[in-house]
Amino acid sequence: MGLGSAARSGVAVAAWSEAEGSAIIGRHIGRPGPLLPILHDLQTAFGCVSAEAVVAVAEALNLTRAEVHGVAGFYRDFRPAPAGRHVLKLCRAEACQSMGGEVLARQLLDRFAIGWDGTTADGRLTVEATYCLGLCACAPAAMLDGQPIGRLDRATLDDIVREVEP
């Protein structure tokens, strides 16, 4: 299956630092429409857009915390907490559902005792829902650490579990 070639999502991220966060925000002040670039850069640096980051961005851009939180919450790729070392995105669109994707997803979530967008207790895996990976002809589909996987089945899930084991 070739899961060994998947790029690792386990990029080292730092805990929130007010100084580093302010420096990131400062690089975008004065640019038109700075909110999304700031959120992207904070997510890259810290692995998430934390509550502390929301406060800092709101103050710097003269926005309410609710406005910043609303934007960060609208886009699924912004996380309020860092993801696990591996990120598995499971497609929940109609084609994947019709090919048994929901059953496979439930088996995996139950196996790790987590819910959607949850991370295992040991921090090794975050499972996220996504709505179409563009692999409808190969449904059900998933993406592990940026590597697309088509024709997902029980054996493939077992391979994924082995891939993400510590």
VMD Tcl script that builds the backbone (N, CA, C; Angstrom):
set m [mol new atoms 498]
animate dup $m
set s [atomselect $m all]
$s set {name element resname resid chain x y z} {
  {N N MET 1 A 0.809 -1.196 0.000}
  {CA C MET 1 A 0.000 0.000 0.000}
  {C C MET 1 A 0.846 1.251 0.000}
  {N N GLY 2 A 2.026 1.197 0.542}
  {CA C GLY 2 A 2.920 2.337 0.449}
  {C C GLY 2 A 2.679 3.422 1.461}
  {N N LEU 3 A 2.107 3.085 2.618}
  {CA C LEU 3 A 1.897 4.114 3.625}
  {C C LEU 3 A 3.205 4.636 4.180}
  {N N GLY 4 A 4.258 3.844 4.111}
  {CA C GLY 4 A 5.548 4.260 4.629}
  {C C GLY 4 A 6.081 5.512 3.962}
  {N N SER 5 A 5.565 5.826 2.778}
  {CA C SER 5 A 6.029 7.010 2.068}
  {C C SER 5 A 5.273 8.274 2.468}
  {N N ALA 6 A 4.271 8.121 3.333}
  {CA C ALA 6 A 3.484 9.287 3.744}
  {C C ALA 6 A 4.368 10.264 4.513}
  {N N ALA 7 A 4.222 11.530 4.193}
  {CA C ALA 7 A 4.971 12.561 4.907}
  {C C ALA 7 A 4.451 12.644 6.333}
  {N N ARG 8 A 5.299 12.743 7.273}
  {CA C ARG 8 A 4.904 12.824 8.675}
  {C C ARG 8 A 4.355 14.213 8.968}
  {N N SER 9 A 3.208 14.240 9.650}
  {CA C SER 9 A 2.655 15.528 10.053}
  {C C SER 9 A 3.248 15.976 11.372}
  {N N GLY 10 A 4.002 15.127 12.028}
  {CA C GLY 10 A 4.514 15.402 13.349}
  {C C GLY 10 A 5.602 16.458 13.363}
  {N N VAL 11 A 5.343 17.595 12.790}
  {CA C VAL 11 A 6.295 18.694 12.799}
  {C C VAL 11 A 6.314 19.269 14.211}
  {N N ALA 12 A 7.492 19.497 14.734}
  {CA C ALA 12 A 7.598 20.050 16.075}
  {C C ALA 12 A 7.002 21.448 16.095}
  {N N VAL 13 A 6.114 21.667 17.042}
  {CA C VAL 13 A 5.504 22.981 17.194}
  {C C VAL 13 A 5.792 23.478 18.598}
  {N N ALA 14 A 5.837 24.772 18.730}
  {CA C ALA 14 A 6.160 25.380 20.010}
  {C C ALA 14 A 4.889 25.698 20.781}
  {N N ALA 15 A 5.007 25.748 22.094}
  {CA C ALA 15 A 3.916 26.232 22.924}
  {C C ALA 15 A 3.753 27.729 22.653}
  {N N TRP 16 A 2.583 28.256 22.945}
  {CA C TRP 16 A 2.306 29.665 22.697}
  {C C TRP 16 A 3.351 30.542 23.366}
  {N N SER 17 A 3.871 31.464 22.606}
  {CA C SER 17 A 4.820 32.456 23.094}
  {C C SER 17 A 4.283 33.813 22.676}
  {N N GLU 18 A 4.020 34.644 23.655}
  {CA C GLU 18 A 3.493 35.971 23.345}
  {C C GLU 18 A 4.449 36.764 22.463}
  {N N ALA 19 A 5.728 36.645 22.724}
  {CA C ALA 19 A 6.715 37.385 21.932}
  {C C ALA 19 A 6.729 36.904 20.487}
  {N N GLU 20 A 6.771 35.585 20.290}
  {CA C GLU 20 A 6.785 35.056 18.925}
  {C C GLU 20 A 5.461 35.327 18.218}
  {N N GLY 21 A 4.358 35.181 18.955}
  {CA C GLY 21 A 3.049 35.466 18.369}
  {C C GLY 21 A 2.943 36.920 17.928}
  {N N SER 22 A 3.427 37.822 18.774}
  {CA C SER 22 A 3.403 39.254 18.424}
  {C C SER 22 A 4.269 39.538 17.208}
  {N N ALA 23 A 5.401 38.864 17.110}
  {CA C ALA 23 A 6.275 39.059 15.945}
  {C C ALA 23 A 5.584 38.585 14.670}
  {N N ILE 24 A 4.907 37.451 14.743}
  {CA C ILE 24 A 4.181 36.935 13.579}
  {C C ILE 24 A 3.086 37.909 13.175}
  {N N ILE 25 A 2.317 38.358 14.151}
  {CA C ILE 25 A 1.230 39.303 13.874}
  {C C ILE 25 A 1.804 40.594 13.292}
  {N N GLY 26 A 2.892 41.081 13.867}
  {CA C GLY 26 A 3.512 42.330 13.424}
  {C C GLY 26 A 3.950 42.313 11.977}
  {N N ARG 27 A 4.346 41.144 11.484}
  {CA C ARG 27 A 4.762 41.040 10.075}
  {C C ARG 27 A 3.614 41.324 9.109}
  {N N HIS 28 A 2.394 41.212 9.589}
  {CA C HIS 28 A 1.238 41.386 8.696}
  {C C HIS 28 A 0.487 42.698 8.917}
  {N N ILE 29 A 0.791 43.405 9.995}
  {CA C ILE 29 A 0.096 44.672 10.272}
  {C C ILE 29 A 0.383 45.640 9.132}
  {N N GLY 30 A -0.643 46.312 8.682}
  {CA C GLY 30 A -0.494 47.274 7.584}
  {C C GLY 30 A -0.797 46.672 6.224}
  {N N ARG 31 A -0.815 45.359 6.147}
  {CA C ARG 31 A -1.180 44.717 4.878}
  {C C ARG 31 A -2.696 44.680 4.768}
  {N N PRO 32 A -3.209 44.687 3.556}
  {CA C PRO 32 A -4.664 44.544 3.421}
  {C C PRO 32 A -5.083 43.108 3.769}
  {N N GLY 33 A -6.177 42.981 4.495}
  {CA C GLY 33 A -6.712 41.668 4.830}
  {C C GLY 33 A -5.743 40.771 5.573}
  {N N PRO 34 A -5.205 41.213 6.699}
  {CA C PRO 34 A -4.150 40.439 7.358}
  {C C PRO 34 A -4.637 39.243 8.187}
  {N N LEU 35 A -5.923 39.146 8.475}
  {CA C LEU 35 A -6.382 38.143 9.434}
  {C C LEU 35 A -6.050 36.710 9.023}
  {N N LEU 36 A -6.411 36.304 7.820}
  {CA C LEU 36 A -6.140 34.925 7.411}
  {C C LEU 36 A -4.649 34.616 7.318}
  {N N PRO 37 A -3.831 35.482 6.735}
  {CA C PRO 37 A -2.393 35.185 6.747}
  {C C PRO 37 A -1.819 35.062 8.165}
  {N N ILE 38 A -2.303 35.892 9.077}
  {CA C ILE 38 A -1.839 35.798 10.459}
  {C C ILE 38 A -2.234 34.451 11.052}
  {N N LEU 39 A -3.496 34.062 10.878}
  {CA C LEU 39 A -3.958 32.788 11.429}
  {C C LEU 39 A -3.170 31.616 10.849}
  {N N HIS 40 A -2.903 31.654 9.547}
  {CA C HIS 40 A -2.099 30.590 8.926}
  {C C HIS 40 A -0.698 30.523 9.533}
  {N N ASP 41 A -0.070 31.667 9.692}
  {CA C ASP 41 A 1.290 31.689 10.234}
  {C C ASP 41 A 1.318 31.242 11.698}
  {N N LEU 42 A 0.301 31.624 12.472}
  {CA C LEU 42 A 0.228 31.180 13.861}
  {C C LEU 42 A 0.023 29.670 13.935}
  {N N GLN 43 A -0.835 29.158 13.066}
  {CA C GLN 43 A -1.080 27.711 13.028}
  {C C GLN 43 A 0.214 26.967 12.673}
  {N N THR 44 A 0.959 27.496 11.728}
  {CA C THR 44 A 2.220 26.864 11.335}
  {C C THR 44 A 3.223 26.880 12.487}
  {N N ALA 45 A 3.324 27.994 13.165}
  {CA C ALA 45 A 4.315 28.134 14.233}
  {C C ALA 45 A 3.950 27.353 15.488}
  {N N PHE 46 A 2.669 27.369 15.846}
  {CA C PHE 46 A 2.254 26.801 17.127}
  {C C PHE 46 A 1.417 25.533 17.008}
  {N N GLY 47 A 1.077 25.142 15.778}
  {CA C GLY 47 A 0.292 23.931 15.581}
  {C C GLY 47 A -1.191 24.117 15.803}
  {N N CYS 48 A -1.575 25.322 16.180}
  {CA C CYS 48 A -2.992 25.612 16.423}
  {C C CYS 48 A -3.166 27.122 16.537}
  {N N VAL 49 A -4.425 27.528 16.603}
  {CA C VAL 49 A -4.759 28.914 16.903}
  {C C VAL 49 A -5.436 28.873 18.272}
  {N N SER 50 A -4.625 29.024 19.294}
  {CA C SER 50 A -5.087 28.888 20.679}
  {C C SER 50 A -5.919 30.096 21.106}
  {N N ALA 51 A -6.539 29.962 22.268}
  {CA C ALA 51 A -7.310 31.072 22.834}
  {C C ALA 51 A -6.419 32.290 23.054}
  {N N GLU 52 A -5.174 32.055 23.479}
  {CA C GLU 52 A -4.229 33.163 23.681}
  {C C GLU 52 A -3.922 33.863 22.364}
  {N N ALA 53 A -3.802 33.069 21.300}
  {CA C ALA 53 A -3.535 33.648 19.987}
  {C C ALA 53 A -4.724 34.486 19.514}
  {N N VAL 54 A -5.924 34.003 19.760}
  {CA C VAL 54 A -7.129 34.746 19.368}
  {C C VAL 54 A -7.144 36.110 20.047}
  {N N VAL 55 A -6.834 36.142 21.330}
  {CA C VAL 55 A -6.805 37.413 22.074}
  {C C VAL 55 A -5.756 38.346 21.475}
  {N N ALA 56 A -4.566 37.843 21.202}
  {CA C ALA 56 A -3.485 38.677 20.661}
  {C C ALA 56 A -3.847 39.234 19.288}
  {N N VAL 57 A -4.435 38.409 18.443}
  {CA C VAL 57 A -4.830 38.854 17.100}
  {C C VAL 57 A -5.929 39.899 17.201}
  {N N ALA 58 A -6.906 39.644 18.045}
  {CA C ALA 58 A -8.012 40.595 18.203}
  {C C ALA 58 A -7.502 41.960 18.648}
  {N N GLU 59 A -6.611 41.961 19.626}
  {CA C GLU 59 A -6.072 43.233 20.120}
  {C C GLU 59 A -5.266 43.945 19.041}
  {N N ALA 60 A -4.456 43.213 18.307}
  {CA C ALA 60 A -3.587 43.823 17.293}
  {C C ALA 60 A -4.378 44.378 16.114}
  {N N LEU 61 A -5.469 43.707 15.760}
  {CA C LEU 61 A -6.248 44.131 14.591}
  {C C LEU 61 A -7.478 44.947 14.958}
  {N N ASN 62 A -7.627 45.252 16.263}
  {CA C ASN 62 A -8.781 46.004 16.739}
  {C C ASN 62 A -10.089 45.310 16.342}
  {N N LEU 63 A -10.124 43.999 16.556}
  {CA C LEU 63 A -11.315 43.189 16.325}
  {C C LEU 63 A -11.760 42.614 17.660}
  {N N THR 64 A -12.983 42.132 17.714}
  {CA C THR 64 A -13.408 41.433 18.923}
  {C C THR 64 A -12.859 40.011 18.884}
  {N N ARG 65 A -12.727 39.418 20.054}
  {CA C ARG 65 A -12.310 38.012 20.109}
  {C C ARG 65 A -13.316 37.136 19.367}
  {N N ALA 66 A -14.583 37.506 19.440}
  {CA C ALA 66 A -15.622 36.729 18.753}
  {C C ALA 66 A -15.416 36.752 17.236}
  {N N GLU 67 A -15.008 37.910 16.708}
  {CA C GLU 67 A -14.765 37.989 15.260}
  {C C GLU 67 A -13.605 37.092 14.847}
  {N N VAL 68 A -12.517 37.130 15.594}
  {CA C VAL 68 A -11.353 36.310 15.267}
  {C C VAL 68 A -11.690 34.833 15.457}
  {N N HIS 69 A -12.335 34.511 16.562}
  {CA C HIS 69 A -12.734 33.129 16.828}
  {C C HIS 69 A -13.694 32.628 15.746}
  {N N GLY 70 A -14.593 33.489 15.292}
  {CA C GLY 70 A -15.538 33.108 14.239}
  {C C GLY 70 A -14.838 32.742 12.944}
  {N N VAL 71 A -13.835 33.498 12.570}
  {CA C VAL 71 A -13.084 33.201 11.349}
  {C C VAL 71 A -12.267 31.924 11.537}
  {N N ALA 72 A -11.566 31.825 12.667}
  {CA C ALA 72 A -10.750 30.628 12.917}
  {C C ALA 72 A -11.626 29.379 13.000}
  {N N GLY 73 A -12.805 29.515 13.559}
  {CA C GLY 73 A -13.711 28.371 13.678}
  {C C GLY 73 A -14.394 27.993 12.373}
  {N N PHE 74 A -14.520 28.942 11.478}
  {CA C PHE 74 A -15.194 28.684 10.194}
  {C C PHE 74 A -14.360 27.770 9.311}
  {N N TYR 75 A -13.064 27.978 9.296}
  {CA C TYR 75 A -12.175 27.196 8.439}
  {C C TYR 75 A -11.688 25.969 9.202}
  {N N ARG 76 A -11.987 24.789 8.682}
  {CA C ARG 76 A -11.689 23.530 9.371}
  {C C ARG 76 A -10.197 23.288 9.591}
  {N N ASP 77 A -9.338 23.912 8.814}
  {CA C ASP 77 A -7.909 23.651 8.969}
  {C C ASP 77 A -7.284 24.386 10.145}
  {N N PHE 78 A -7.995 25.350 10.720}
  {CA C PHE 78 A -7.487 26.008 11.921}
  {C C PHE 78 A -7.945 25.193 13.125}
  {N N ARG 79 A -6.999 24.810 13.959}
  {CA C ARG 79 A -7.288 23.978 15.123}
  {C C ARG 79 A -7.156 24.803 16.392}
  {N N PRO 80 A -8.028 24.554 17.381}
  {CA C PRO 80 A -7.882 25.243 18.668}
  {C C PRO 80 A -6.816 24.604 19.557}
  {N N ALA 81 A -6.388 23.384 19.204}
  {CA C ALA 81 A -5.329 22.677 19.936}
  {C C ALA 81 A -4.481 21.932 18.906}
  {N N PRO 82 A -3.220 21.667 19.214}
  {CA C PRO 82 A -2.368 20.974 18.245}
  {C C PRO 82 A -2.910 19.588 17.884}
  {N N ALA 83 A -2.671 19.173 16.651}
  {CA C ALA 83 A -3.067 17.847 16.186}
  {C C ALA 83 A -2.072 16.817 16.687}
  {N N GLY 84 A -2.429 15.560 16.513}
  {CA C GLY 84 A -1.526 14.475 16.856}
  {C C GLY 84 A -0.343 14.421 15.903}
  {N N ARG 85 A 0.568 13.495 16.162}
  {CA C ARG 85 A 1.750 13.337 15.304}
  {C C ARG 85 A 1.360 12.973 13.879}
  {N N HIS 86 A 0.240 12.267 13.723}
  {CA C HIS 86 A -0.296 11.915 12.409}
  {C C HIS 86 A -1.716 12.458 12.320}
  {N N VAL 87 A -2.105 12.887 11.117}
  {CA C VAL 87 A -3.464 13.362 10.884}
  {C C VAL 87 A -4.081 12.505 9.789}
  {N N LEU 88 A -5.194 11.873 10.129}
  {CA C LEU 88 A -5.944 11.065 9.176}
  {C C LEU 88 A -7.256 11.773 8.887}
  {N N LYS 89 A -7.440 12.145 7.629}
  {CA C LYS 89 A -8.686 12.769 7.197}
  {C C LYS 89 A -9.503 11.706 6.483}
  {N N LEU 90 A -10.703 11.480 6.965}
  {CA C LEU 90 A -11.598 10.498 6.362}
  {C C LEU 90 A -12.721 11.230 5.642}
  {N N CYS 91 A -12.924 10.877 4.385}
  {CA C CYS 91 A -13.955 11.531 3.591}
  {C C CYS 91 A -15.331 11.075 4.039}
  {N N ARG 92 A -16.234 12.038 4.214}
  {CA C ARG 92 A -17.606 11.763 4.622}
  {C C ARG 92 A -18.606 12.216 3.556}
  {N N ALA 93 A -18.120 12.480 2.346}
  {CA C ALA 93 A -19.012 12.900 1.266}
  {C C ALA 93 A -19.843 11.703 0.782}
  {N N GLU 94 A -20.825 11.991 -0.045}
  {CA C GLU 94 A -21.805 10.994 -0.441}
  {C C GLU 94 A -21.195 9.758 -1.100}
  {N N ALA 95 A -20.249 9.946 -2.015}
  {CA C ALA 95 A -19.668 8.793 -2.706}
  {C C ALA 95 A -18.980 7.858 -1.710}
  {N N CYS 96 A -18.259 8.419 -0.776}
  {CA C CYS 96 A -17.557 7.591 0.209}
  {C C CYS 96 A -18.543 6.949 1.188}
  {N N GLN 97 A -19.592 7.674 1.541}
  {CA C GLN 97 A -20.624 7.090 2.393}
  {C C GLN 97 A -21.279 5.899 1.709}
  {N N SER 98 A -21.576 6.053 0.423}
  {CA C SER 98 A -22.279 4.983 -0.297}
  {C C SER 98 A -21.412 3.738 -0.470}
  {N N MET 99 A -20.110 3.880 -0.315}
  {CA C MET 99 A -19.197 2.741 -0.468}
  {C C MET 99 A -18.710 2.205 0.880}
  {N N GLY 100 A -19.420 2.559 1.952}
  {CA C GLY 100 A -19.108 1.997 3.264}
  {C C GLY 100 A -18.145 2.795 4.112}
  {N N GLY 101 A -17.864 4.014 3.736}
  {CA C GLY 101 A -16.921 4.836 4.474}
  {C C GLY 101 A -17.330 5.127 5.904}
  {N N GLU 102 A -18.618 5.317 6.136}
  {CA C GLU 102 A -19.082 5.632 7.487}
  {C C GLU 102 A -18.860 4.455 8.435}
  {N N VAL 103 A -19.092 3.245 7.948}
  {CA C VAL 103 A -18.881 2.054 8.777}
  {C C VAL 103 A -17.400 1.930 9.135}
  {N N LEU 104 A -16.539 2.115 8.148}
  {CA C LEU 104 A -15.096 2.047 8.401}
  {C C LEU 104 A -14.652 3.143 9.374}
  {N N ALA 105 A -15.189 4.330 9.184}
  {CA C ALA 105 A -14.840 5.443 10.076}
  {C C ALA 105 A -15.251 5.122 11.504}
  {N N ARG 106 A -16.454 4.620 11.682}
  {CA C ARG 106 A -16.932 4.290 13.026}
  {C C ARG 106 A -16.042 3.222 13.659}
  {N N GLN 107 A -15.627 2.219 12.882}
  {CA C GLN 107 A -14.748 1.175 13.406}
  {C C GLN 107 A -13.428 1.777 13.889}
  {N N LEU 108 A -12.874 2.694 13.107}
  {CA C LEU 108 A -11.603 3.307 13.481}
  {C C LEU 108 A -11.758 4.190 14.713}
  {N N LEU 109 A -12.788 5.021 14.732}
  {CA C LEU 109 A -13.013 5.902 15.875}
  {C C LEU 109 A -13.237 5.082 17.145}
  {N N ASP 110 A -14.016 4.004 17.034}
  {CA C ASP 110 A -14.251 3.138 18.194}
  {C C ASP 110 A -12.965 2.456 18.635}
  {N N ARG 111 A -12.160 2.039 17.682}
  {CA C ARG 111 A -10.891 1.359 17.993}
  {C C ARG 111 A -9.983 2.243 18.836}
  {N N PHE 112 A -9.956 3.556 18.526}
  {CA C PHE 112 A -9.111 4.489 19.265}
  {C C PHE 112 A -9.858 5.217 20.381}
  {N N ALA 113 A -11.153 4.935 20.516}
  {CA C ALA 113 A -11.983 5.563 21.552}
  {C C ALA 113 A -11.926 7.089 21.473}
  {N N ILE 114 A -12.074 7.616 20.258}
  {CA C ILE 114 A -12.118 9.063 20.054}
  {C C ILE 114 A -13.312 9.399 19.168}
  {N N GLY 115 A -13.650 10.668 19.123}
  {CA C GLY 115 A -14.692 11.151 18.223}
  {C C GLY 115 A -14.063 11.882 17.050}
  {N N TRP 116 A -14.924 12.389 16.176}
  {CA C TRP 116 A -14.436 13.181 15.047}
  {C C TRP 116 A -13.633 14.363 15.567}
  {N N ASP 117 A -12.547 14.666 14.894}
  {CA C ASP 117 A -11.623 15.743 15.251}
  {C C ASP 117 A -10.921 15.473 16.580}
  {N N GLY 118 A -10.976 14.230 17.022}
  {CA C GLY 118 A -10.329 13.852 18.265}
  {C C GLY 118 A -8.903 13.375 18.041}
  {N N THR 119 A -8.141 13.403 19.107}
  {CA C THR 119 A -6.756 12.942 19.103}
  {C C THR 119 A -6.619 11.858 20.154}
  {N N THR 120 A -5.881 10.821 19.815}
  {CA C THR 120 A -5.673 9.738 20.765}
  {C C THR 120 A -4.985 10.273 22.015}
  {N N ALA 121 A -5.196 9.577 23.129}
  {CA C ALA 121 A -4.651 10.026 24.410}
  {C C ALA 121 A -3.136 10.160 24.373}
  {N N ASP 122 A -2.473 9.314 23.578}
  {CA C ASP 122 A -1.013 9.375 23.495}
  {C C ASP 122 A -0.518 10.396 22.463}
  {N N GLY 123 A -1.453 11.085 21.803}
  {CA C GLY 123 A -1.087 12.137 20.858}
  {C C GLY 123 A -0.566 11.639 19.521}
  {N N ARG 124 A -0.747 10.376 19.225}
  {CA C ARG 124 A -0.180 9.858 17.976}
  {C C ARG 124 A -1.063 10.084 16.755}
  {N N LEU 125 A -2.389 10.220 16.945}
  {CA C LEU 125 A -3.276 10.311 15.783}
  {C C LEU 125 A -4.442 11.245 16.043}
  {N N THR 126 A -4.699 12.118 15.081}
  {CA C THR 126 A -5.909 12.939 15.055}
  {C C THR 126 A -6.715 12.474 13.860}
  {N N VAL 127 A -8.008 12.238 14.068}
  {CA C VAL 127 A -8.897 11.811 12.989}
  {C C VAL 127 A -9.872 12.940 12.706}
  {N N GLU 128 A -9.856 13.417 11.471}
  {CA C GLU 128 A -10.712 14.532 11.070}
  {C C GLU 128 A -11.649 14.112 9.955}
  {N N ALA 129 A -12.820 14.718 9.963}
  {CA C ALA 129 A -13.756 14.533 8.870}
  {C C ALA 129 A -13.415 15.531 7.771}
  {N N THR 130 A -13.533 15.092 6.542}
  {CA C THR 130 A -13.382 15.996 5.413}
  {C C THR 130 A -14.504 15.677 4.434}
  {N N TYR 131 A -14.852 16.605 3.609}
  {CA C TYR 131 A -15.989 16.424 2.716}
  {C C TYR 131 A -15.546 16.570 1.273}
  {N N CYS 132 A -14.928 15.525 0.798}
  {CA C CYS 132 A -14.497 15.276 -0.571}
  {C C CYS 132 A -13.013 15.534 -0.751}
  {N N LEU 133 A -12.336 14.468 -1.031}
  {CA C LEU 133 A -10.911 14.520 -1.347}
  {C C LEU 133 A -10.692 14.450 -2.851}
  {N N GLY 134 A -11.775 14.375 -3.618}
  {CA C GLY 134 A -11.661 14.293 -5.066}
  {C C GLY 134 A -11.282 12.895 -5.549}
  {N N LEU 135 A -11.489 11.911 -4.716}
  {CA C LEU 135 A -11.166 10.523 -5.063}
  {C C LEU 135 A -12.438 9.674 -5.134}
  {N N CYS 136 A -13.507 10.270 -5.612}
  {CA C CYS 136 A -14.811 9.610 -5.603}
  {C C CYS 136 A -14.798 8.270 -6.342}
  {N N ALA 137 A -14.032 8.163 -7.413}
  {CA C ALA 137 A -13.971 6.904 -8.166}
  {C C ALA 137 A -13.230 5.820 -7.379}
  {N N CYS 138 A -12.516 6.227 -6.335}
  {CA C CYS 138 A -11.767 5.281 -5.503}
  {C C CYS 138 A -12.333 5.240 -4.091}
  {N N ALA 139 A -13.618 5.513 -3.946}
  {CA C ALA 139 A -14.255 5.590 -2.634}
  {C C ALA 139 A -14.316 4.225 -1.964}
  {N N PRO 140 A -14.285 4.244 -0.627}
  {CA C PRO 140 A -14.081 5.376 0.266}
  {C C PRO 140 A -12.618 5.814 0.292}
  {N N ALA 141 A -12.426 7.085 0.608}
  {CA C ALA 141 A -11.090 7.676 0.525}
  {C C ALA 141 A -10.683 8.307 1.854}
  {N N ALA 142 A -9.371 8.448 2.010}
  {CA C ALA 142 A -8.804 9.070 3.203}
  {C C ALA 142 A -7.517 9.778 2.799}
  {N N MET 143 A -6.946 10.504 3.754}
  {CA C MET 143 A -5.653 11.133 3.550}
  {C C MET 143 A -4.894 11.029 4.863}
  {N N LEU 144 A -3.736 10.377 4.820}
  {CA C LEU 144 A -2.895 10.237 5.998}
  {C C LEU 144 A -1.658 11.104 5.809}
  {N N ASP 145 A -1.529 12.097 6.671}
  {CA C ASP 145 A -0.372 13.003 6.621}
  {C C ASP 145 A -0.155 13.558 5.219}
  {N N GLY 146 A -1.243 13.926 4.549}
  {CA C GLY 146 A -1.159 14.529 3.223}
  {C C GLY 146 A -1.093 13.539 2.078}
  {N N GLN 147 A -1.035 12.253 2.370}
  {CA C GLN 147 A -0.940 11.212 1.339}
  {C C GLN 147 A -2.335 10.617 1.101}
  {N N PRO 148 A -2.894 10.791 -0.107}
  {CA C PRO 148 A -4.231 10.248 -0.376}
  {C C PRO 148 A -4.233 8.720 -0.406}
  {N N ILE 149 A -5.331 8.160 0.078}
  {CA C ILE 149 A -5.520 6.716 0.102}
  {C C ILE 149 A -6.908 6.432 -0.449}
  {N N GLY 150 A -6.979 5.670 -1.520}
  {CA C GLY 150 A -8.260 5.293 -2.105}
  {C C GLY 150 A -8.594 3.847 -1.808}
  {N N ARG 151 A -9.869 3.518 -2.063}
  {CA C ARG 151 A -10.367 2.155 -1.859}
  {C C ARG 151 A -10.101 1.658 -0.433}
  {N N LEU 152 A -10.403 2.523 0.505}
  {CA C LEU 152 A -10.204 2.220 1.920}
  {C C LEU 152 A -11.033 0.999 2.304}
  {N N ASP 153 A -10.414 0.064 3.006}
  {CA C ASP 153 A -11.125 -1.108 3.510}
  {C C ASP 153 A -10.541 -1.473 4.869}
  {N N ARG 154 A -11.022 -2.547 5.457}
  {CA C ARG 154 A -10.568 -2.933 6.798}
  {C C ARG 154 A -9.058 -3.195 6.818}
  {N N ALA 155 A -8.541 -3.858 5.773}
  {CA C ALA 155 A -7.101 -4.143 5.713}
  {C C ALA 155 A -6.294 -2.847 5.640}
  {N N THR 156 A -6.792 -1.868 4.892}
  {CA C THR 156 A -6.106 -0.580 4.786}
  {C C THR 156 A -6.110 0.133 6.131}
  {N N LEU 157 A -7.237 0.060 6.838}
  {CA C LEU 157 A -7.292 0.659 8.172}
  {C C LEU 157 A -6.274 0.008 9.102}
  {N N ASP 158 A -6.132 -1.307 9.009}
  {CA C ASP 158 A -5.127 -1.998 9.822}
  {C C ASP 158 A -3.721 -1.516 9.465}
  {N N ASP 159 A -3.466 -1.295 8.171}
  {CA C ASP 159 A -2.168 -0.757 7.740}
  {C C ASP 159 A -1.942 0.641 8.321}
  {N N ILE 160 A -2.983 1.451 8.329}
  {CA C ILE 160 A -2.875 2.808 8.876}
  {C C ILE 160 A -2.543 2.745 10.354}
  {N N VAL 161 A -3.227 1.854 11.069}
  {CA C VAL 161 A -2.965 1.719 12.501}
  {C C VAL 161 A -1.504 1.331 12.743}
  {N N ARG 162 A -1.001 0.406 11.956}
  {CA C ARG 162 A 0.416 -0.002 12.092}
  {C C ARG 162 A 1.339 1.172 11.760}
  {N N GLU 163 A 0.981 1.953 10.768}
  {CA C GLU 163 A 1.813 3.088 10.345}
  {C C GLU 163 A 1.942 4.129 11.441}
  {N N VAL 164 A 0.879 4.348 12.207}
  {CA C VAL 164 A 0.898 5.411 13.201}
  {C C VAL 164 A 1.296 4.934 14.595}
  {N N GLU 165 A 1.557 3.645 14.724}
  {CA C GLU 165 A 1.990 3.136 16.026}
  {C C GLU 165 A 3.334 3.757 16.399}
  {N N PRO 166 A 3.506 3.997 17.699}
  {CA C PRO 166 A 4.764 4.619 18.146}
  {C C PRO 166 A 5.974 3.754 17.875}
}
mol reanalyze $m
mol bondsrecalc $m
mol representation Tube
mol addrep $m
